[in-house]
Amino acid sequence: MEMSGAVSRIQSESPGVTDGRHRSFQSIQDRLFWIIYLLALVVSVSIWFSTIRAPLWLDETISFWQINAGFSQILSRQGGLSFPAYSYILWLATVVLGKSEIALRIPSILAMLGAVYLLYRAARELFDRESAIIVAIVFCLHPIVMFASIDVRPYAFGALAINAAIYALVRLRHNDSSWWAVLFGFSAACIVYFHFLFVVVLLPLAIGFFAVKAGDRKTVWRQGSIAIAAFTLAFLPVIPGLQYMFRTSGIHVFSEAPSLRTLILTLAPQPLTLVVGIVTVLAIAAMWRPGMQQPVESWRTVLCVSLALVPLLILFAVSVGTSIHIFVDRYRLAAIPGIALCWGLVASKIDSRALRLLSCVAIVVTSISQYVVSPSFGHHRYTWKYALEFAEKNASPDDAPVLMCSDLPEADYIVMPISSVKDNPYFSPLAYYKLSVPVVPLPRALNDEAKRVTSQFLEEATQRQERFLAIAFEPSYDILDWIADRAAPTHNVRILGVFDRVKVLEFTPRAQAAFTH
């Protein structure tokens, strides 16, 4: 009787023991899953730093030139195409951190980390925790984000403002607070403070507002009016700059018309990652059963898809339909938060946690492996540093002048500066990488101004029997050819080197060369 009672007690207790073991297993599994997710996020962020020591490229030297004359000169050095918000931030950072390449990049890194956090918080309002962290990982791994995260330009701060607006927007879904409406309108206006072309994200934010507030007629007009008022007040300072950009749009073109392939590849961190996404969608479709999951509410789909596609399609349509080609990678940054949210939308439809984790790991592995083997790994665009350092070393012993072609398209529309070339935005690399010898400025294209300046210089150099150098980036190689052809009767010409696609030529007077020999 005692034995049978003990057996019955054990049997009655076994379901509880089983439940406890199951909960313990689930707890261990949860911890393991989150360790892998967090490790994937850390790896995704750490890949940003592969180019943190790279020399400054052309546009980064413009940022440095804008702050180089001090706080009082920042506003006057903006040139009409940018609002000074980032320049003031960068100037303040240099006061604290110094002016090394790494120090100049720290503000962008911090801003992009903030953007990742806000996007995760926004995704957490839309999806479950695992889908939200996948959104953050996809965002971090996108090459456009990787580039902007350490770029000495305002793009990372633009991403921060975009993600702040998205977060404020999704918070309005179940919130009738006027303060969140103010924050939404203000942060939406601040987006354009960091780049005028980020204006393309304002339309999907407006679409998203009405999608988010659908069915809430009681607060939609009140919060909408408050958001518009906050947006208008904050937007007023950038209106003159936007007007200037539209008036002078034709002189800022430097890119070619985009292809449909470029548009499609923007939707994923890497081409193989896009394949992973397509396979995941097909797997979801194959396993889908009615009632398998709660359907995603339509407002979430409208919000994510509009944030991803509307900015991309606007930039693409303008670039294809007009001569103003603005489908440039860093301008497409405006669409990347929406693209990452679309990946989260797909991830939220995966019913299996293991499959979801496997998909995330596949995204990280394929993205990083493709990036590491790509020619761009460890490089942050081309730089004038090495060519200018070489020219300084070669020309300084005899103070030989250097003919330098600007690589800004706007330089083709001005009369070349003479006295201020070393402190001029069209030759901004000289602000950071110095030349002690005389510099003769030339446009980017072989136009009448380039021929006029070159002809005048060659006449004087021939009279003085003077050695000189000429330096140009790829788009200006035809100017170097023209100079070489015109100088051939009086000078020997040789290529001293090509440094990160910046070519350096030496011109030695024939009489001097004959005397030397």
C-alpha positions as CSV (number, residue, x, y, z in Angstrom):
1,M,0.0,0.0,0.0
2,E,2.9,2.4,0.9
3,M,4.6,1.6,-2.4
4,S,1.6,2.1,-4.5
5,G,1.0,5.5,-2.7
6,A,4.5,6.6,-3.5
7,V,4.1,5.6,-7.1
8,S,0.9,7.5,-7.4
9,R,2.5,10.6,-5.8
10,I,5.4,10.4,-8.3
11,Q,3.0,10.1,-11.2
12,S,1.0,13.0,-10.0
13,E,4.1,15.1,-9.7
14,S,5.6,14.2,-13.1
15,P,3.7,16.7,-15.2
16,G,5.0,19.5,-13.1
17,V,8.5,18.2,-13.3
18,T,8.2,18.0,-17.1
19,D,6.8,21.5,-17.3
20,G,9.7,22.8,-15.1
21,R,12.3,21.0,-17.4
22,H,10.6,22.5,-20.4
23,R,10.7,26.0,-19.0
24,S,14.4,25.5,-18.1
25,F,15.1,24.4,-21.6
26,Q,13.2,27.3,-23.0
27,S,15.2,29.7,-20.8
28,I,18.5,28.3,-21.9
29,Q,17.3,28.4,-25.6
30,D,16.3,32.0,-25.2
31,R,19.6,33.0,-23.7
32,L,21.5,31.2,-26.5
33,F,19.4,32.8,-29.2
34,W,19.9,36.3,-27.8
35,I,23.7,35.7,-27.4
36,I,23.8,34.9,-31.1
37,Y,21.7,37.9,-32.0
38,L,23.7,40.3,-29.9
39,L,27.0,38.8,-31.3
40,A,25.6,39.3,-34.8
41,L,24.8,42.9,-34.0
42,V,28.2,43.5,-32.6
43,V,29.9,42.0,-35.6
44,S,27.7,44.1,-37.9
45,V,28.7,47.3,-36.2
46,S,32.4,46.4,-35.9
47,I,32.7,46.1,-39.7
48,W,32.2,49.8,-39.9
49,F,35.7,50.4,-38.4
50,S,37.5,48.6,-41.2
51,T,38.1,52.0,-42.9
52,I,38.2,54.3,-39.9
53,R,42.0,55.0,-40.5
54,A,41.5,55.7,-44.2
55,P,42.7,59.2,-45.5
56,L,40.0,61.8,-46.1
57,W,38.4,61.7,-49.5
58,L,37.4,64.7,-51.5
59,D,34.0,65.5,-49.8
60,E,35.5,65.0,-46.4
61,T,38.1,67.6,-47.1
62,I,35.2,70.0,-48.0
63,S,33.8,69.4,-44.5
64,F,37.2,70.2,-43.0
65,W,37.5,73.3,-45.1
66,Q,34.1,74.5,-43.9
67,I,35.3,74.5,-40.3
68,N,39.0,75.3,-40.8
69,A,38.7,79.1,-40.5
70,G,37.0,78.9,-37.2
71,F,33.5,79.1,-35.7
72,S,32.8,82.6,-37.0
73,Q,33.5,81.6,-40.7
74,I,31.4,78.4,-40.7
75,L,28.2,80.0,-42.0
76,S,29.8,81.9,-44.8
77,R,31.6,78.7,-46.0
78,Q,28.5,76.6,-46.6
79,G,28.3,77.5,-50.3
80,G,24.5,77.3,-50.4
81,L,24.2,73.5,-50.8
82,S,24.2,72.6,-47.1
83,F,22.9,73.9,-43.8
84,P,25.6,74.5,-41.2
85,A,24.2,72.2,-38.5
86,Y,26.8,69.5,-39.1
87,S,29.6,71.9,-39.5
88,Y,29.0,73.4,-36.1
89,I,28.8,69.9,-34.6
90,L,32.1,68.9,-36.4
91,W,33.8,72.1,-35.2
92,L,32.8,71.5,-31.6
93,A,34.1,67.9,-31.9
94,T,37.5,69.1,-33.2
95,V,37.8,71.4,-30.2
96,V,37.5,68.4,-27.9
97,L,39.0,65.6,-30.0
98,G,41.4,67.2,-32.4
99,K,41.7,67.2,-36.1
100,S,43.1,63.7,-37.0
101,E,41.2,61.6,-39.5
102,I,39.9,59.3,-36.7
103,A,38.9,62.3,-34.5
104,L,36.9,63.8,-37.4
105,R,35.0,60.6,-37.9
106,I,33.9,60.1,-34.2
107,P,30.8,62.3,-34.5
108,S,29.5,60.3,-37.4
109,I,30.1,57.0,-35.6
110,L,28.2,58.2,-32.5
111,A,25.3,59.6,-34.7
112,M,25.0,56.3,-36.6
113,L,25.0,54.3,-33.3
114,G,22.2,56.5,-32.2
115,A,20.4,55.9,-35.4
116,V,20.7,52.1,-34.9
117,Y,19.2,52.4,-31.4
118,L,16.3,54.5,-32.5
119,L,15.5,52.2,-35.5
120,Y,15.5,49.2,-33.1
121,R,13.1,51.0,-30.8
122,A,10.9,51.9,-33.8
123,A,11.0,48.3,-35.0
124,R,10.2,47.1,-31.5
125,E,7.0,49.1,-31.6
126,L,6.2,47.4,-34.9
127,F,7.4,43.8,-34.5
128,D,8.6,41.3,-31.9
129,R,12.1,41.6,-30.3
130,E,13.8,39.2,-32.6
131,S,12.5,40.8,-35.8
132,A,13.5,44.2,-34.4
133,I,17.1,43.2,-33.8
134,I,17.1,41.8,-37.4
135,V,16.1,45.2,-38.6
136,A,19.0,46.8,-36.7
137,I,21.4,44.2,-38.1
138,V,20.3,44.7,-41.7
139,F,20.6,48.4,-41.3
140,C,24.1,48.2,-39.9
141,L,25.3,45.8,-42.7
142,H,24.1,47.9,-45.6
143,P,27.1,49.3,-47.4
144,I,25.5,52.8,-47.6
145,V,25.2,52.8,-43.8
146,M,28.7,51.4,-43.4
147,F,30.1,54.2,-45.6
148,A,28.1,57.0,-43.9
149,S,29.0,55.7,-40.4
150,I,32.6,56.8,-40.6
151,D,32.3,59.5,-43.3
152,V,33.2,63.1,-42.3
153,R,30.0,64.3,-43.8
154,P,26.5,65.0,-42.4
155,Y,24.9,61.7,-43.7
156,A,25.0,59.8,-40.3
157,F,23.2,62.7,-38.6
158,G,20.7,62.6,-41.4
159,A,20.1,58.9,-40.7
160,L,19.7,59.8,-37.0
161,A,17.1,62.4,-37.7
162,I,15.2,60.1,-40.1
163,N,15.1,57.3,-37.5
164,A,14.1,59.7,-34.8
165,A,11.1,60.8,-37.0
166,I,10.2,57.1,-37.6
167,Y,10.3,56.3,-33.9
168,A,8.2,59.3,-33.0
169,L,5.8,58.4,-35.8
170,V,5.2,54.8,-34.6
171,R,4.8,56.0,-31.1
172,L,1.8,58.0,-32.2
173,R,-0.1,54.8,-33.1
174,H,-1.5,54.3,-29.6
175,N,-0.7,57.7,-28.2
176,D,-2.6,61.0,-28.2
177,S,0.2,63.0,-26.8
178,S,0.8,66.4,-28.3
179,W,4.5,66.2,-27.4
180,W,5.0,63.2,-29.6
181,A,3.4,65.0,-32.4
182,V,5.7,68.0,-31.9
183,L,8.7,65.6,-31.8
184,F,7.6,64.0,-35.0
185,G,7.2,67.3,-36.9
186,F,10.5,68.7,-35.5
187,S,12.6,65.6,-36.2
188,A,11.1,65.4,-39.7
189,A,12.2,69.0,-40.4
190,C,15.7,68.3,-39.0
191,I,16.2,65.6,-41.6
192,V,16.7,68.3,-44.2
193,Y,19.2,70.2,-42.0
194,F,21.8,67.5,-42.8
195,H,21.2,67.2,-46.5
196,F,18.7,68.9,-48.7
197,L,18.2,65.8,-50.9
198,F,16.9,63.9,-47.8
199,V,13.7,65.9,-48.5
200,V,12.6,62.8,-50.4
201,V,11.8,61.0,-47.2
202,L,9.2,63.6,-46.1
203,L,6.5,62.2,-48.4
204,P,6.6,58.6,-47.1
205,L,6.6,60.0,-43.5
206,A,3.4,61.9,-44.4
207,I,1.9,58.7,-45.9
208,G,3.0,56.8,-42.8
209,F,1.4,59.3,-40.5
210,F,-2.1,58.7,-42.0
211,A,-1.4,55.0,-42.1
212,V,-0.4,54.9,-38.4
213,K,-3.4,57.0,-37.4
214,A,-5.9,55.2,-39.5
215,G,-9.1,54.6,-37.6
216,D,-8.3,57.3,-35.0
217,R,-10.2,60.2,-36.3
218,K,-10.4,61.8,-32.9
219,T,-6.7,62.6,-32.7
220,V,-5.5,62.5,-36.3
221,W,-6.3,66.1,-37.2
222,R,-5.2,67.5,-33.9
223,Q,-1.9,65.7,-33.8
224,G,-1.5,66.3,-37.6
225,S,-1.9,70.0,-37.1
226,I,0.5,70.1,-34.3
227,A,3.1,68.1,-36.2
228,I,2.7,70.4,-39.3
229,A,3.1,73.5,-37.1
230,A,6.3,72.2,-35.5
231,F,7.6,71.1,-38.9
232,T,6.9,74.4,-40.5
233,L,8.7,76.4,-37.8
234,A,11.7,74.1,-37.8
235,F,11.8,74.0,-41.7
236,L,11.9,77.7,-42.3
237,P,15.7,78.1,-42.0
238,V,16.4,75.6,-44.8
239,I,14.1,77.0,-47.4
240,P,16.7,79.4,-48.9
241,G,19.1,76.6,-49.3
242,L,16.5,74.4,-51.0
243,Q,15.7,77.2,-53.4
244,Y,19.3,77.7,-54.2
245,M,19.8,73.9,-54.9
246,F,16.8,73.8,-57.3
247,R,18.0,77.0,-59.1
248,T,21.5,75.6,-59.6
249,S,20.7,71.9,-59.9
250,G,22.3,71.6,-63.4
251,I,25.8,72.6,-62.2
252,H,26.1,70.0,-59.5
253,V,25.7,66.9,-61.6
254,F,28.6,64.4,-61.3
255,S,27.0,61.0,-61.6
256,E,25.7,58.9,-64.5
257,A,22.1,57.8,-65.1
258,P,21.4,54.7,-62.8
259,S,20.4,51.2,-64.0
260,L,17.5,49.1,-62.8
261,R,20.1,46.7,-61.4
262,T,21.4,49.4,-59.0
263,L,17.9,50.1,-57.8
264,I,17.2,46.4,-57.1
265,L,20.6,45.9,-55.3
266,T,19.9,48.8,-53.0
267,L,17.2,46.6,-51.4
268,A,19.8,44.4,-49.6
269,P,23.2,44.8,-47.9
270,Q,24.9,42.6,-50.6
271,P,23.7,40.7,-53.7
272,L,23.9,37.3,-52.0
273,T,21.9,38.8,-49.1
274,L,19.2,39.6,-51.5
275,V,19.2,36.0,-52.6
276,V,18.8,35.0,-48.9
277,G,15.8,37.3,-48.6
278,I,14.2,35.9,-51.7
279,V,14.7,32.4,-50.5
280,T,13.2,33.3,-47.1
281,V,10.1,34.8,-48.7
282,L,9.6,31.7,-50.9
283,A,10.1,29.4,-47.8
284,I,7.4,31.4,-45.9
285,A,5.1,31.2,-48.9
286,A,5.7,27.4,-49.1
287,M,5.1,26.8,-45.4
288,W,2.2,29.2,-45.0
289,R,-1.1,27.8,-43.8
290,P,-4.3,29.7,-43.1
291,G,-4.4,30.8,-39.5
292,M,-0.7,29.9,-39.0
293,Q,0.0,33.4,-37.7
294,Q,-1.8,36.6,-37.0
295,P,-1.7,38.7,-40.1
296,V,0.4,41.8,-40.0
297,E,-1.8,44.9,-39.8
298,S,-2.0,46.8,-43.1
299,W,-0.7,50.0,-41.6
300,R,2.6,48.4,-40.8
301,T,3.0,47.2,-44.3
302,V,2.1,50.6,-45.8
303,L,4.5,52.4,-43.4
304,C,7.5,50.1,-44.1
305,V,7.0,49.8,-47.9
306,S,6.5,53.5,-48.4
307,L,9.6,54.4,-46.3
308,A,11.6,52.0,-48.4
309,L,10.3,52.6,-52.0
310,V,9.1,56.2,-52.2
311,P,12.5,57.8,-51.6
312,L,14.2,55.3,-53.9
313,L,11.7,55.7,-56.7
314,I,11.8,59.5,-56.5
315,L,15.6,59.6,-56.7
316,F,15.6,57.0,-59.5
317,A,12.8,58.7,-61.5
318,V,14.6,62.1,-61.4
319,S,17.9,60.5,-62.4
320,V,16.5,58.6,-65.3
321,G,14.0,61.2,-66.5
322,T,16.2,64.3,-66.3
323,S,19.9,65.2,-66.7
324,I,20.1,65.7,-62.9
325,H,21.5,62.3,-61.8
326,I,21.0,62.1,-58.0
327,F,20.7,58.3,-57.6
328,V,24.0,58.4,-55.6
329,D,24.6,55.9,-52.9
330,R,24.9,58.4,-50.0
331,Y,21.7,60.1,-51.1
332,R,19.9,56.7,-51.1
333,L,20.6,56.5,-47.4
334,A,17.2,58.1,-46.9
335,A,15.6,54.8,-47.9
336,I,17.7,52.4,-45.9
337,P,15.8,52.6,-42.6
338,G,12.6,51.7,-44.6
339,I,14.4,48.9,-46.4
340,A,15.6,47.5,-43.1
341,L,12.0,47.7,-41.7
342,C,10.8,45.7,-44.7
343,W,13.3,43.0,-43.8
344,G,11.8,43.0,-40.3
345,L,8.4,42.7,-41.8
346,V,9.5,39.6,-43.6
347,A,11.2,38.2,-40.5
348,S,8.1,38.7,-38.4
349,K,6.2,36.3,-40.7
350,I,8.7,33.5,-40.0
351,D,6.9,31.2,-37.5
352,S,9.9,29.2,-36.6
353,R,12.4,30.9,-34.2
354,A,15.2,28.6,-35.3
355,L,14.6,29.4,-39.0
356,R,14.4,33.1,-38.1
357,L,17.8,32.9,-36.3
358,L,19.3,30.9,-39.2
359,S,18.1,33.6,-41.7
360,C,19.7,36.3,-39.6
361,V,23.0,34.4,-39.4
362,A,22.9,33.8,-43.1
363,I,22.4,37.6,-43.7
364,V,25.4,38.4,-41.5
365,V,27.7,35.8,-43.0
366,T,26.9,36.5,-46.7
367,S,27.0,40.3,-46.2
368,I,30.3,40.4,-44.4
369,S,32.0,37.7,-46.5
370,Q,31.1,39.6,-49.7
371,Y,32.3,42.9,-48.3
372,V,35.6,41.5,-47.1
373,V,36.5,40.0,-50.5
374,S,35.3,43.1,-52.4
375,P,37.9,45.6,-53.8
376,S,36.4,48.4,-51.6
377,F,37.3,46.6,-48.3
378,G,39.5,48.8,-46.2
379,H,39.1,51.8,-48.6
380,H,36.9,54.9,-48.1
381,R,36.7,56.4,-51.6
382,Y,39.7,57.8,-53.4
383,T,42.0,60.3,-51.7
384,W,44.3,63.1,-52.8
385,K,46.6,62.5,-49.8
386,Y,49.2,60.2,-51.4
387,A,49.4,62.3,-54.7
388,L,49.8,65.5,-52.8
389,E,52.4,64.1,-50.4
390,F,54.4,62.9,-53.4
391,A,54.0,66.2,-55.2
392,E,55.2,68.1,-52.1
393,K,58.3,65.9,-51.7
394,N,59.1,66.2,-55.5
395,A,58.4,69.9,-56.0
396,S,59.6,71.5,-52.8
397,P,63.4,71.3,-53.4
398,D,63.2,73.7,-56.3
399,D,59.8,75.3,-55.5
400,A,58.3,73.9,-58.7
401,P,54.7,75.0,-59.3
402,V,51.9,72.4,-59.5
403,L,49.0,72.7,-61.9
404,M,46.0,71.1,-60.0
405,C,42.6,70.2,-61.5
406,S,39.6,70.5,-59.2
407,D,37.4,67.5,-59.0
408,L,34.2,69.4,-58.2
409,P,31.9,69.9,-61.2
410,E,31.0,73.4,-59.9
411,A,34.6,74.4,-60.7
412,D,33.8,74.3,-64.4
413,Y,31.5,77.4,-64.0
414,I,33.9,79.8,-62.3
415,V,36.9,82.0,-63.2
416,M,39.8,80.2,-61.6
417,P,41.0,81.8,-58.3
418,I,44.7,82.6,-58.2
419,S,45.7,84.0,-54.9
420,S,43.3,82.0,-52.7
421,V,43.7,78.5,-54.2
422,K,45.1,76.9,-51.1
423,D,42.0,78.1,-49.1
424,N,39.3,77.5,-51.6
425,P,36.4,74.9,-51.5
426,Y,37.1,73.8,-55.1
427,F,40.6,72.7,-54.0
428,S,39.6,71.6,-50.5
429,P,42.2,68.7,-50.3
430,L,44.8,71.4,-49.9
431,A,43.2,72.5,-46.7
432,Y,44.1,69.2,-45.0
433,Y,47.0,67.9,-47.1
434,K,49.2,70.8,-47.6
435,L,51.4,71.9,-50.5
436,S,54.1,74.5,-49.8
437,V,54.8,75.2,-53.5
438,P,52.8,77.5,-55.8
439,V,49.6,75.9,-57.1
440,V,47.9,76.9,-60.4
441,P,44.2,76.0,-60.3
442,L,42.3,74.4,-63.2
443,P,38.7,73.4,-63.7
444,R,37.5,69.8,-63.7
445,A,36.7,69.7,-67.4
446,L,38.8,70.7,-70.5
447,N,36.9,73.9,-71.2
448,D,37.9,77.4,-72.4
449,E,38.9,78.4,-68.8
450,A,41.2,75.5,-68.5
451,K,42.8,76.2,-71.9
452,R,43.2,79.9,-71.0
453,V,44.9,79.4,-67.7
454,T,47.1,76.6,-69.0
455,S,48.2,78.6,-72.1
456,Q,49.1,81.6,-70.0
457,F,51.1,79.4,-67.5
458,L,53.0,77.6,-70.2
459,E,54.1,80.8,-71.9
460,E,55.5,82.0,-68.6
461,A,57.1,78.7,-67.7
462,T,58.8,78.5,-71.1
463,Q,60.2,82.0,-70.6
464,R,61.5,81.1,-67.2
465,Q,62.8,77.6,-68.2
466,E,60.8,76.3,-65.3
467,R,60.1,72.7,-64.2
468,F,56.5,72.1,-63.0
469,L,54.1,69.3,-62.1
470,A,50.5,68.7,-63.1
471,I,48.0,66.7,-61.0
472,A,44.5,65.5,-61.7
473,F,41.9,62.8,-60.9
474,E,40.4,60.5,-63.6
475,P,37.7,62.9,-65.0
476,S,40.4,65.5,-65.7
477,Y,42.9,63.2,-67.4
478,D,42.1,64.9,-70.7
479,I,43.3,68.2,-69.3
480,L,46.7,66.5,-68.5
481,D,46.8,65.2,-72.1
482,W,46.1,68.6,-73.5
483,I,48.8,70.2,-71.3
484,A,51.3,67.5,-72.4
485,D,50.5,68.1,-76.0
486,R,50.9,71.9,-75.7
487,A,54.1,71.6,-73.7
488,A,55.7,69.0,-75.9
489,P,57.8,71.5,-78.0
490,T,59.4,73.0,-74.9
491,H,59.2,70.4,-72.1
492,N,59.9,66.7,-71.6
493,V,56.9,65.0,-70.1
494,R,56.8,61.9,-67.9
495,I,54.4,60.2,-65.5
496,L,55.7,60.2,-62.0
497,G,52.9,58.0,-60.7
498,V,49.2,57.3,-60.3
499,F,48.1,57.5,-56.6
500,D,44.6,56.2,-55.9
501,R,43.7,57.2,-59.5
502,V,45.2,60.7,-59.1
503,K,47.9,61.1,-61.8
504,V,51.0,63.2,-61.4
505,L,53.0,64.4,-64.4
506,E,56.4,66.1,-64.5
507,F,57.3,68.7,-67.1
508,T,61.1,69.4,-67.4
509,P,62.4,72.1,-69.8
510,R,64.2,70.6,-72.8
511,A,67.1,73.0,-72.6
512,Q,67.5,72.2,-68.9
513,A,67.3,68.5,-69.5
514,A,69.9,68.7,-72.3
515,F,72.2,70.7,-70.0
516,T,71.8,68.2,-67.3
517,H,72.7,65.3,-69.5
